[in-house]
């Protein structure tokens, strides 16, 4: 049975929601599902913007058929060829073999690599600034390389102000019957999922996102964008400046807010105890915007997400085999892989006979850009003792002073 939503008078959401998928890209946990968005435009010509993951393929096809209502499908615009959006292309080709595919030259290469049976002349390659008219609607295309694949583009409908933004402005989480961001309590329900999606999927490519945002401002004009239709998550039709501002912060690696994220690696609870004690000392100083995480039991996608949120980070790690505790080492590697920068960091190390994790964590952090590593750190010998309290107080004072700047 079809399940569609109307975006504008002649534009329809024809996607689907997947609540069975446990790991997005087989790595990021999904506790609230994910949507795969696609859109059909009914003009003199009919246009499908992207397809969907095969997990929702049956629903997607029924939705497209319902909206077309017997009309042929004239065009398929492919903004992004990643399989969670392109897996149903072959089914579209089987059902509407005369459809013309509009996409980038690099996308055509990837379509062949994925083995889609494209007939000669079936693809129409477009480049930056090209336009196509489907009747009363005229669209223009803008390249979006490495946001977050090299073939990606976005499509802007100059007639009604709809931006088909590919993976930009997307989010984890299923839509649950709703479609528009203003139909949710976005701050309360969605912001964490949107941030976790951006930081882990697109986060490495901040400069490319900045370039795309500048292109949108200069060539389209942000005031001309009335709708943002991403490939995951809700459609934006109100307060578009809100989500654009979030992307400006995330893509420039500027923290959203002042606060302290304490991530600890503890084998038997002693390093955890020190992290808890530090959080209490910060609370004594009126610093309440803090979060504590056990690096061993928290999926790294959540750590990365909050790291993009908060201005300050404390890493507290036991020494393990004369190195950094492996889950903490992995977290540092992910920070580097996702280009994290512009944070203030304090270090706490623990070790029963040769504490070295602090110096080794500093070495890893120094590989990142624009990181401020506080000189005030703390070394523990097995556990937090009375003699460590002055160092604990000094560390809390240094973090508080830094937050006050």
N, C-alpha and C positions, 0 to 999 in steps of 0.2 A: 504494500500500500504506500502511495506517495506521501511525502511529508516535506512540504516546501514552505518558505517564508518569502513575502514580498519585501524587497529592499526599496525600490521606487515603483512607479506605475508600470514600467516595462522591464524591470530587472528583478530576478528571483534568485534566492539562495536555494541551491539544489544539492547541498552536501549531506553529510551524515556524521553521527557521533559514535565513537568507539569507547565503550566502557570495559571491554575485555582485555585490552592491551595492557600488559604489566610494565613493560619497559619501552619507552619511546627511543627510537633508534637503537633498541636493544641495550640501552645503558641507563637511561634516566627514568626513575620510578614515576608511575602515573597512578595516583590514588583517587583522582576525580575524572579520569578519562581524558579524551581529546576529541576535538572536532576536526573534520576534513571539509574545508569549504570549497565550493565551486559555484559559479553563477551563470545564469542564462539571460541574455538580452534578446528581447523580441522587438525587432525593428523591421524594416523592409527585408533585411537579411537577419537570420538568427545566428547568435554568437554564444558559444560556450567558453567561459573563461576558466581554464584549468579543469582537471578531473579530480579523482579522489583515490585514496588507498583502497586496495581490493578488499580489505576487511569490511568496508561499507559499500562495496561495489554494487550489490543488488539494489540497495536503497537508492544509491546515486543514480543508477540507470532508470529506475522507476520514476524518480523525481524529474529527470531530464525529459523522459517521454511524456510525463503529465504536462509539463510546462509547454513543450513544443505542440502538444495536442494535434498530432498528425502532420505538422509542418516538417519540412526537411531541416537538417542541421547544416547550415552553410559554412560556418567558420568555427574553428577551435583555436583560441588564443592560448598559447602555453607560455606562462611567465616563468615557470620553474619546473625542471625535469626530475627532481628528486622523486623516488618511487612512491612516497606517501601522497604525492599529488599527481603522479603520472601513471600509476599502475593500471588505471582503467582506460588508458588511451586505446589499447588494442580492442577492447570491447566497443568503444565508440567507433573505431574504424570498421569493425564488423557490421555494426548496425547502420551506420551512415557512411558508406564507403566513398561517397563523393565529397565529403567534408574537406575543406581546405584548411591546412594547419598554418598558423601565423606564429612565428617565434624567431629567436635569434640564431645566427649561424652556428654558434657553439652549441646551442640546444639541439640543432639538427644532428650534429656529430654525436651527441650523447644519446639521442633517440635511436640512432643506428647501433650504437654500442649496446644499448639495452635490448636490441633485437626487434624493435617494432617494425612491422611490415609496411613501410611507406612506399607508395607507388611513385613513379616518375612524375614530377610536377605537382605532387600533392602538398609540398611544403612551400611556404612563401616567407623568405627571410626578411626580417626588418632590422633596422639599425636605429641608433640614437636620433630622435627627432622626426622619424618617419611617421606618417599619419595614414589612417584608413577610415573610410566612411561607409557605414552600413545602412544608411537611410538618413534619418534626422540626426543620428549619433555619429560624431567624429571622434576618434581616439588618437592619441599620440603615445609613442613608446619612448621609454628612457631606460638605458642600460643601468643595471645595478650589479656590476660584477663583484663577487665575493660577499654578497649579502644574501646568502652566505655560500653560494656556489658560483663558479665563474660565468655560467650561462644566463644567470638570472636577469630579468628585466621587470619593470613595472609598467602598467598601462593606465593612462589617464583619459577618462571620457570628458572631453571639453564641453559637451552638451549639458550634462547634469552634474558635473563636478565629482564624479566617482573615481577614486584612485584604487585600482586593483594592485595591491602592494606586495604580492607574493608572500614570502615568509616575514617580511617586515611588519611590525605591529601585531604579531601573532601572540598566542598564549597557549599554554597547556589548559586543560579542563574542558569537559563537554558542555554543550550549550543548554541542555535540559529544557528544550522547548522554546527557550528565548533565543534572540538573535542579536539585539542591539546592546551596546555597553550600558546605555542608560536604563535598560530593563533590569540591571543587576545593581547591587551594592558593590561597585567595582573595587573601591578601596578595601572593603571588608572581605569580599569573596574572591576577587580575581587578581589583585595587584601582586601578591606573592607568586602566583602561578605565572603571571606575565613577566615578572622580573626573572624568575628561574628559567623560563623559556628563553628570554633574550640572552641572559648572561652565559648560559651553557651552550646554546645553539649558535648564536650570532656574536657573542661577546668578544671573541678574538678579533673581529673585524670592525672595531670602532672607527678607524679612519675611513673605511669604505662606507659605513653608515653615515658618518658626518658628511661625506661627499654627496651621498644620496639626499640627505636632508637639505643641504645647500642647493642642490640641483632643483629640488622641489620648491624651495623658496624663491630661487632666481628665475626658473623657467616656467613654473606652473603658478607660483604664488600661493602661499599657505592659505590665504583667505579664500582662494578659489576652490579649495578642496572641501566639499560638503559631506562626503562620505569616504571612509577608508574601509575597504573590503579585503581583509587579509585571508590567508589560506588556513589559518587556525584561529579559533577564538572569536570573540564578538566583533560585529561591524560597528564602526564609530560614525555617528551622525550628529552628536552634540559634544561640546567640550573637547573638540579635536586638539586644541592647544594643550590639554592636559597630557594626553599620551605622547604628543610630540615633545613636550618638555621632559617627560621621563626618558625618552630616547636620546635627547640631547645630553642629559646627565649620564646615562649609562654608556653611551658611545664615546663620551669624552673622559670617562673613568672618574668623573667627579662624584663623590659620595652624595647620596640623597639627603642624608641627615647626619648630625653629630651623634655618635654613640660608640659603644665598645663591644666588640665581638671577641669573646674569649674561647679559644679552641684548645683543648687539652688532649694529650696522649698519655694515658696512665695505665700501667699494668696491674697494679694492686691497690689503687685508690689513693696513693700518697700524692701524686702530682695533681690528681683531681681535687684533693683536699686543699692544696695550695691555690688552685684556680678559684675554688669556692671562697676561700679566705680573701683573695684579692677582690672578688666581686663584692664581698661584704664591706671591705675597706672603701671601695669606690662608692657604695651606697651611703656610707657614713659621710662622704664628702658631697652628697647630693646628686651623684651621678647614677641615675636610675635607668637610663636607656642602655641596658646591657643585655647580652645574650650569651649563654654558656653552651658549648657543644662538646660532646665526646667524639673525637675524630674517628674512633673505631666503630661507633654505632650509628653515625649520621652519614647518609649518602652525600658524596662530595658535591652533587648538584645543589643541595640545599646550602652547603657551606659557601660555595661560589656565589650563589644568589645573595645571601646576606652580606657577603664581603663587598659586593657592589653597592649595598645599601648603606653600610656604616663607615664612618671616617677612621676609626681606630681598631686595631687588631692586636690581640695578645695571643702569642703562641707559647704554650707550655708543654714541653715534651720531656719524657724520660729518655735517657740514653740507652740504645739497644744495639748490642754487638759493636760497640764503639761508634755508633752512627745515630742517625735520627730514627725514631720509632717509625716503622714502615708506613702505617696509614698517614702519619704526619708528613713523611717524605713525599708520599703520593699527592697529598693536598698541595704541597708546595709546587710539585710538578704541574698540577692542574692550574694553579695560579699563573705560572709562567706560560703554559700553553694557551691560556685565555687572555693573555696580555694584561693582567691586572696591574694597576699602577696607582700612584697618588694616594697612598695610605700611610698612616703613622702606625708603627709596629713596636711592641715591647716583647721581650723574650724572657722566658723562664725555663731553666734547664734543671734536670734532676739526674742523678747517677750515684750509685752506691760506692763505686771505686774510681771511675774515670768519667765524670760528667763532661761530655763534649757536644751535646745536642745544640746548645746555645750558639756556639761558634759556627757549627755546621749549618744551622738554620740561617744565621746571618749571611753566610756565604751564598746560600740559595736566594735570599731576599735581595742581595746586592746585584743579582742578575736581572732584577725587574727595574722598571723605569720609575724615577721620581718617588722612591720610597724613603720615608723618614724613619730611620731605626733609632729608637731612643737609647741613649747611653745607659740609662738606669735599667738594669736587668736584675735577675736574681738567680743564684745558683743554690740548689739544695743538695744535701748529701743524704739520700734515701728518703727523708721526710721533712716536713716543715717543723722546725724546732723553735724554741724560745729565742735563740740567738739570731734567727732569721727575721724576726719581727721588724727590726729597724729597716732592713732592706725591703720588706713588704710595704711598710709605710712610705718609704722613699719612692718605690715604684708607683704606688697609688697617687702620691703627690705629683710625680712627673706626668702621669697620664692625665690627671685633673688639670694641670697647668697647660698641657698641650691642647686639651679640649677647650680651654678658655680663650685660646688665641683666635 
